[in-house]
């Protein structure tokens, strides 16, 4: 197919507008994930951690050998890990689009050829 060879021409100022749109989108997502992380951390503090005593310790004379364990709700751990991963992802995108804004705003009348991936980077959802 020829579509893999297509290029699209835009001015740097047009791309800067799209880079700013993407920057704003990722800034909003970063904020959402940071709030989600705080919510999960609050949940962990309120109810996600409990101490469980060994069942064997309850019914044996070896109470000192099988001590208590801290048990963490696995879904809270998963949610916290996901929130941290998303925070890092969107922070990286913010840095990337901020850099592109600097470059494109520094050369607003430059005409640039975009390929498929380039177009999706600036215009994609």
N, C-alpha and C positions, 0 to 999 in steps of 0.2 A: 504494500500500500504506500502511496505517496504521502499520506498524512504524517508519516514519521519524518519526512523531509521538509514539511512546511515550516515557514518562519513567519513571525508576526512583528510588525514594526510599531514601536511606541516611543514617545518622547520620555526622557527621564522624569520630567515633571508628572506625566500621567502615571508612571510606575511608582513615583514617590507617593502619590495619593493612595495607590493600592497598598503600598508598603505600610503607610500610616493606618489604613483600615485593618490590615492584618495585625499590626502592632496593638491597636486598640482591642481587637478580638482576643488576642492572647493575654493581654493585660487583664481583661475581664475574667478570662478562664483561670488565670493565676490567682486572682482575688478569690474566686469561688472555691478553688481547691485549697487555698490557705484557710478559708473559713471552715471547709469540710474537715481539714486536718485538726483544727482547734476543737471542733465538735466531737470528733472521735477521741481526741485526747481527754476531753472533759468526761466523755462516757467511760473511758478506761479508768479515770480517776474515781468516778462515782460507782461503777459496778463491774468493771472488766477484770478486776484482779481479786482473787480470793485465795485463801490459804486452806489447803485440804490436808487433813491428817491421814496417814497411811491406814488402810483398813486392817492390815496385818498388825499394826501397832495397837489397834483397839482390842484385838482378841488374843494377844500373845503376851508373853513376859519379856519380849525384846523391844520394849517401847523406845529405847534409845537408838536402836539400829535403823529403824524405818521412820525417819523424821518427816515433818510436814513439808508440803510442796506448795509453791506458788503456781496457780493455774491461771492462764490468760485466755480469754475468749478468742478463739482463732479467727472469728469474723472481724473482731476489732483489730487484730493484728493485720489481717488482709486489707481492711479499709485504710488503716494508717499507712501501710506500705504503698498502697495505690495512690493515696493523696500525696505522699512525698515524691513518688515517681512523676506524677502529673505536675507538681510544682516545679520540679527540675526541668521537665520537658518544656513547659510554657515559659519559664525563665530563660531557657536557651533560645526559644523562638523570639522572645522580646529583644534579647541582645542581637540576634541575627537581623531582625527587621529594623532595629535602631541603627545598626551599621549601614544597611542599605539606604535608609533615609538620608544619612549623612552623605553617602556617595551620590545618590540621585539628585538631592537638593543642591549639591555642589556643581552639578552639570545639567541644569534643567532643560536645556534645548538639545542636548545630545539625542540622536535617534538610535535606538537599540533594537537589534533583531532578537526576538524571543522564539525559542523552540517550545514544544509541548510542555515539558517539565518547568521551564521558566514561566510560562503563562500560568500554569497551575500554582506555582509558588506565589505569584502576585495576585492573581484573580480567583484562585480556588477557594472553596468553602472548606 
